[in-house]
Amino acid sequence: MKISPYLNFDGNCREAFEFYAKVLGGKNLQIMTFRDMPPGQGMPPMTDEQKNMVMHARFSAGDTMIMGSDAPSGRYQKPQGHFVNVSVDQPEEADRIFAALAEGGNVSMPIAETFWAERFGMLTDRFGTPWMLNCEKPM
């Protein structure tokens, strides 16, 4: 079994996924828009702006697939009640990823050493996605 986060955005999924793939070393970034959908799929008429929204995006980071899309017009809801956790082996990598994700975002817990981790921090990035960065101490 694999569990993969699926993130929703308010029209900026492409920008977010291109950024996330770069920061997280993502491989095989794929982005499909509503314009890419074959005709006759039962979709209501769309404006050019709606056709350019992301219907589905995905990339792999390590052994995890991260997926997402733009929410239909007027249906976006801010994420709440969860975080996307990124676990790394090196404190420097945790610091690098945290700094990149924090740029333009809101840090709720600065990255620092804790009793369980060499580095741990929490933030919501500029796209509205909540993240935790974790680099556990060796056991």
N, C-alpha and C positions, 0 to 999 in steps of 0.2 A: 504494500500500500504506500502511496505517496500522497501527501497533503500539500497543496500549492495555494499561496495567497492569490486572490483575484481582486484587483483594486479598481475602483470606479473614480472617474474624474469628471470635472465640469467643463469639458471642451479642451483640456490641455493634456490629454493622455499621450499624444505623440511626443510632446516636449518632455514630459515626465519620463517616459520609457527610454527615450534616447539618452537622457541624463542618467537614469538608474543603471542602464546597461554599461555606460562608460564608467561610472563610479564603482559598480560592483563587479566589473570584469565580465559582463554578460556576453554570452555567445548566442549566435543564431537569432538575433533580433528580427522579429516578423511583425509587421503592422498592416492590418487590413482595414480599409475604410468602408463605409456604407456604399460608396461609389463602386467598390470592387465586387459588390454582391451581384450575382446573376439576376437578370430581369425575371419577373414573375414569382417572386418570393413572398408576395402578400404584404409588402411594405407600403405604407401610405406615401403619397407624393412628398418629396423632400426638396428643400431649398439647396442651393449649391453649398452653403455653409454646413448644413446638416449632412450632406453627402460626403463631406470631407472629414466628418467626425470619425473617430476610431471605433470600429465595430469590435475588433479583437486585436490585442497585442500580446506578445509573449517573448521571453528570452530565458535562457538557462543561466544560472549562477551556481557554480558548484554542482551539487546533485539536486538542486531545486529549480523548478519552473516557476517563474513569476508571470502572471497574466493580468490583463486589465482591459478596460474600454472606457469610452466616454458614455456617461449616463444619457439616456434620451432627454431631450429638451424639457426642462422644468421638473425633472425627477431626481436630480443629484441631491444626495444627502451627505453631509460631512461625516467622515469616519468617526466612530466612537465605540468604546468598549473593547478595543483591541490594539495591538501593535504588530508591526512586522519586525521580527527579531533577526538580527544578523550576528552570527557567532563566528569569530575568527580566532586564529591561533597566536597571532603576534600583536602586542599592544600598539605598535606603530601602525599596523593596518587598521586597528580599531580607531585610533586617533585620526587617521587620514579619511576614512569613510565618514566618521562622525562630523568632522569639519566640513566636508563636502555637502553632506545632507543638511547640516545646520545653516548653511549660507542662505540667508533670506527667510529662514524658518524661525521656529520658536523652541528654544531649549528649555525643557522642563526639569532635567537633571543633568548638569554638566558631566562630561566624561571624566572619570576619576577612578582611583583604586577603591575597592570595597572589600569587605571581609571574604567574599567568594570570588572576586574577579580582579585581575590585574587592571582591567578597564571595564567600566560599565557607564552607560549614559542613555538618556531618553530625550527625544525631540519630536516635533512635528515639522516636516519639511515645508518648503514654499508651495508645494502642490497640495498640502493638506493631509499627507500620509504620515501617521504616527510610527516612529521607529524606536527600537532599542538596539544598542550595540553592546556586545558582550564578548569579552576575552577572559575566560575563566582561568583561575590559578591552577597550576599543575597539582594533581592529587598525589 
